[in-house]
Every structure is written in structure tokens, then in C-alpha cells.
């Protein structure tokens, strides 16, 4: 099987964000980056499927040159090669532009399965995988907790079948059978992550990362007007009077003002 995994580089979760002067994005010079956690689970699932069915795992990303860092990390964990649409403007691109960029580099290859993380840790739109499936013209399924290849493709361009377990609300799950090729967005916790070994890190230095420019005509469909860092606020209110009256007033405020009851 030929499996593509889409990976995003995001700011580390421990980092305290600092905004640019125009307040449209964070200051890159003040931030360290890491692999998006849901994408790491997608990568692990792809590596496990390759171990079961053979084939190739290709990691794909879109962003500035620094994104090669997380692609090298993915190669060290076991991926075979990387593809990167390189452009500085993609650092803060919306889901439609990112999907268009990824589709431009992936359309030239015949993937049996495309995996993405459910959402990114920075913007959290959970849209890129769905839009990418539309751009590639393949079916998709979201919030995947288990992947079973029921009929592996018999050769390049040959269809196969996959059965997936989707997480629904209220503790419910849904099993869906799909044809291949298909795109799946992977939920965090689907598996246990592996880490790069010294041997894998050394081998990653020799693996190929092919870079291509952003296609002409790909333009943002959304605009960030302004960002704001959440402020921590707290306020203590004292309710005076006899205990019975204070209790009734507390219940009223919790019900009518705080909407907690």
C-alpha cells in the first residue's frame, strides 16, 4: 500500500504566544515548533498499516522551510520520504489554501490511503482533511479510532476496501466500510506513539524530502483580522444577609446569571 500522511508544524504547547505588531499572527522568532500531536497519531497508524500490508509511507506538508524539521522527525520514526510545498505565506494559511497546496503535490502520485490528524493544535479548524479529500476527489471519513484494511489493493491503481471505526457523541461509535483510495482524519489516542531511534535518526538524513513551490493562483479564502491572547480574569462576589436568604440568592445567581443549574 502507498500511504500519505499529512503533517503540520505547530507552536509547542508550553509556549506563551506573542503576537506580531499587526496582531494577525504569532511572532515566529519567539516560538519553538513541534509536530502536531493528532498528526503524530496518523503517522503511527500509517506505519502500523505498512508493517501489516507492506508498501510505502510518504509524509506531506505545506509551510515555510522550517517545516522540514518535523518531516525529518517523521522520517526518523520510519516514514520513507517526504513532500513539502514550501512558501512563507503558508505559515498562517487557512484550511482551504493548505488543502489546495497539499493537493497540488499529492495529485501527481497514486496514494491508496491518505491520513491526517483530526485537527491542528494551533487553529483547530478540523477542516483541512475534509477539504483535501474533495480536492483529490476521494471519499473521506472523520474522527477515526480504528482502521482495518479488509481488501488491500492488488496493484497500482487497483481498488481496495477499508473498514473504520468512527467516534460519535455520547460514547457511541460507528463502523463504516469504504472503498480505497480514501482519506481518514485520525483521532488522538488511536494507538501508542513510537519515538525515533538513533538508527532511525541517522537513516532519516539520507531520505528524500522533495520541495515544490506554491502553485500560482492559490490565494487565501479567509483573512485574519486580529488575534488576541486570552486574559485571565476573576471576580469574587460576597452575598450578605442571613444564611437561608444568601443560599436562595446564590441558587438564583447560579441559575439565572451563571447558567450553571
Legacy VTK file of the C-alpha trace (Angstrom):
# vtk DataFile Version 3.0
C-alpha trace
ASCII
DATASET POLYDATA
POINTS 261 float
0.000 0.000 0.000
1.038 3.547 -0.697
0.020 5.742 2.227
0.295 9.524 2.526
0.322 11.236 5.927
-0.254 14.996 6.164
1.758 16.627 8.945
1.648 20.163 10.292
4.277 22.005 12.290
2.696 23.932 15.192
3.970 26.015 18.130
4.861 23.959 21.180
2.040 23.714 23.695
4.174 25.111 26.548
4.955 28.295 24.612
3.311 31.551 25.676
2.141 33.183 22.414
3.381 36.633 21.465
1.645 38.435 18.632
3.093 40.382 15.749
2.725 44.146 15.822
-0.178 43.910 13.341
-1.818 41.228 15.558
-2.535 38.940 12.581
-0.305 36.026 13.676
2.275 34.986 16.244
5.918 36.096 16.159
7.914 33.241 14.612
11.224 34.466 16.040
9.922 33.936 19.590
8.443 30.459 19.197
9.662 26.877 19.087
7.799 24.338 16.984
6.835 20.676 17.134
4.828 18.072 15.228
1.072 18.475 15.565
0.023 15.764 18.036
-3.017 14.391 16.111
-0.787 14.122 13.016
1.698 12.073 15.045
-1.057 9.531 15.703
-1.896 9.498 11.983
1.767 8.800 11.211
1.892 5.963 13.734
-1.237 4.398 12.237
0.295 4.589 8.746
3.489 2.899 9.951
1.462 0.097 11.544
-0.551 -0.426 8.360
2.678 -0.613 6.350
4.005 -3.238 8.762
0.854 -5.304 8.193
0.406 -4.877 4.453
3.745 -3.626 3.118
4.221 -0.610 0.906
5.398 2.969 1.442
4.627 5.837 3.824
5.055 9.347 2.426
4.791 12.365 4.746
3.422 15.575 3.195
3.313 19.133 4.484
2.827 22.736 3.401
4.596 25.669 5.012
7.876 27.603 5.266
11.307 25.965 5.033
11.407 25.272 8.794
8.691 22.611 8.296
11.432 20.255 7.103
12.246 19.793 10.806
9.045 17.844 11.513
9.302 15.987 8.207
12.780 14.787 9.247
11.316 13.720 12.572
8.654 11.710 10.738
11.327 10.119 8.551
13.283 9.219 11.687
10.213 7.473 13.084
10.002 5.317 9.969
8.405 7.170 7.049
10.038 6.528 3.666
10.186 10.002 2.086
8.725 13.483 2.312
6.931 16.037 0.154
6.836 19.754 1.017
5.028 22.669 -0.604
7.346 25.444 0.540
6.163 29.023 0.907
6.423 31.506 3.787
2.793 32.579 3.367
1.611 29.081 4.306
2.656 29.575 7.938
-0.719 31.161 8.723
-2.803 29.851 5.827
-6.422 28.764 6.204
-7.660 25.206 5.642
-8.677 25.783 2.014
-5.272 27.137 0.974
-3.406 24.414 2.879
-5.555 21.701 1.277
-5.064 23.227 -2.175
-1.299 23.312 -1.644
-1.189 19.699 -0.428
-3.396 18.516 -3.287
-1.042 20.125 -5.801
1.885 17.956 -4.685
-0.130 14.807 -3.914
-2.188 14.672 -7.100
0.858 13.549 -9.085
1.108 10.374 -7.004
-1.331 7.481 -6.652
-1.999 7.020 -2.952
-4.171 4.165 -1.715
-4.817 5.878 1.607
-4.372 9.436 2.926
-4.265 10.050 6.686
-4.411 13.365 8.516
-4.802 14.294 12.150
-8.331 15.209 13.220
-7.341 18.843 13.767
-4.345 21.061 14.393
-3.257 22.182 17.858
-2.941 25.821 16.765
-6.007 26.701 14.672
-8.124 23.621 15.416
-10.500 24.000 12.464
-10.662 20.254 11.656
-11.303 21.188 8.014
-8.057 20.560 6.119
-8.508 16.797 5.756
-12.101 17.106 4.564
-11.278 19.829 2.025
-8.232 17.860 0.838
-10.395 14.794 0.160
-12.654 16.948 -2.008
-9.662 18.364 -3.888
-8.298 14.856 -4.504
-11.727 13.525 -5.476
-11.752 10.660 -2.969
-14.187 9.665 -0.176
-13.384 10.543 3.412
-14.346 9.692 6.980
-13.567 11.623 10.159
-12.745 11.057 13.864
-11.309 7.582 13.229
-10.491 5.329 16.194
-9.619 2.100 14.344
-8.573 1.180 10.790
-8.948 -2.278 9.231
-7.809 -2.918 5.657
-10.310 -5.603 4.605
-9.126 -5.856 0.996
-5.645 -4.454 0.248
-5.100 -3.029 -3.245
-3.656 -5.712 -5.525
-1.512 -3.282 -7.505
-1.047 0.365 -8.553
-4.388 1.905 -9.389
-6.302 -1.134 -8.119
-9.169 -0.533 -5.688
-9.287 -1.980 -2.198
-11.573 -1.787 0.830
-11.189 -0.362 4.324
-13.377 -0.608 7.433
-13.109 2.179 10.004
-14.475 2.915 13.460
-15.721 6.487 13.979
-16.159 8.164 17.345
-19.576 9.759 17.798
-21.072 11.737 20.680
-22.217 10.304 23.981
-19.857 7.322 23.947
-21.261 5.904 20.689
-19.196 4.572 17.771
-19.954 3.850 14.127
-18.354 1.299 11.780
-18.101 2.401 8.140
-16.938 0.377 5.119
-15.271 2.427 2.371
-13.547 1.874 -0.961
-9.902 2.778 -1.463
-8.409 5.234 -2.188
-9.851 7.226 0.720
-8.893 9.882 3.262
-9.251 9.427 7.030
-8.840 12.010 9.795
-7.341 10.257 12.830
-8.372 10.872 16.441
-5.641 11.252 19.065
-5.228 8.154 21.211
-5.929 5.651 18.430
-2.585 3.978 19.158
0.588 4.294 21.200
3.199 6.534 19.628
6.682 5.297 18.835
9.728 7.535 19.073
12.698 7.908 16.805
15.662 5.645 17.489
19.283 6.632 16.920
19.324 4.325 13.900
16.186 5.994 12.565
17.632 9.479 13.068
20.764 8.559 11.134
18.744 6.923 8.360
16.470 9.990 8.057
19.422 12.130 6.936
19.626 10.100 3.723
15.897 10.041 2.959
14.458 12.349 0.308
12.335 15.425 1.002
11.111 16.837 -2.309
10.145 20.520 -2.185
7.900 22.310 -4.660
6.731 25.950 -4.769
3.187 27.038 -4.021
1.174 26.876 -7.259
0.401 30.181 -8.923
-3.143 31.320 -8.272
-3.571 29.776 -4.830
-4.876 32.635 -2.715
-6.232 32.825 0.855
-10.019 32.417 1.080
-10.098 33.728 4.657
-8.441 36.713 6.303
-7.291 37.021 9.915
-8.368 40.491 11.027
-6.870 40.391 14.526
-5.808 37.964 17.227
-5.911 38.427 20.986
-4.269 36.487 23.788
-6.844 35.253 26.342
-6.744 37.217 29.582
-7.140 35.613 32.971
-9.829 37.370 34.981
-11.547 36.570 38.246
-14.134 38.270 40.413
-15.379 37.412 43.889
-18.891 38.377 44.911
-19.994 38.314 48.543
-23.674 37.671 49.269
-24.697 39.338 52.529
-27.643 38.526 54.783
-28.938 35.533 56.751
-27.730 32.131 55.563
-31.125 30.988 54.238
-31.600 34.149 52.161
-27.977 34.036 50.970
-28.425 30.412 49.867
-31.557 31.294 47.873
-29.757 34.236 46.257
-26.758 32.012 45.399
-29.031 29.444 43.717
-30.767 32.227 41.769
-27.479 33.637 40.502
-26.156 30.214 39.563
-29.375 29.503 37.644
-30.155 32.860 36.027
-26.766 34.540 35.649
-24.103 31.824 35.518
-26.443 29.284 33.823
-24.758 26.573 35.879
-28.011 24.957 37.063
LINES 1 262
261 0 1 2 3 4 5 6 7 8 9 10 11 12 13 14 15 16 17 18 19 20 21 22 23 24 25 26 27 28 29 30 31 32 33 34 35 36 37 38 39 40 41 42 43 44 45 46 47 48 49 50 51 52 53 54 55 56 57 58 59 60 61 62 63 64 65 66 67 68 69 70 71 72 73 74 75 76 77 78 79 80 81 82 83 84 85 86 87 88 89 90 91 92 93 94 95 96 97 98 99 100 101 102 103 104 105 106 107 108 109 110 111 112 113 114 115 116 117 118 119 120 121 122 123 124 125 126 127 128 129 130 131 132 133 134 135 136 137 138 139 140 141 142 143 144 145 146 147 148 149 150 151 152 153 154 155 156 157 158 159 160 161 162 163 164 165 166 167 168 169 170 171 172 173 174 175 176 177 178 179 180 181 182 183 184 185 186 187 188 189 190 191 192 193 194 195 196 197 198 199 200 201 202 203 204 205 206 207 208 209 210 211 212 213 214 215 216 217 218 219 220 221 222 223 224 225 226 227 228 229 230 231 232 233 234 235 236 237 238 239 240 241 242 243 244 245 246 247 248 249 250 251 252 253 254 255 256 257 258 259 260
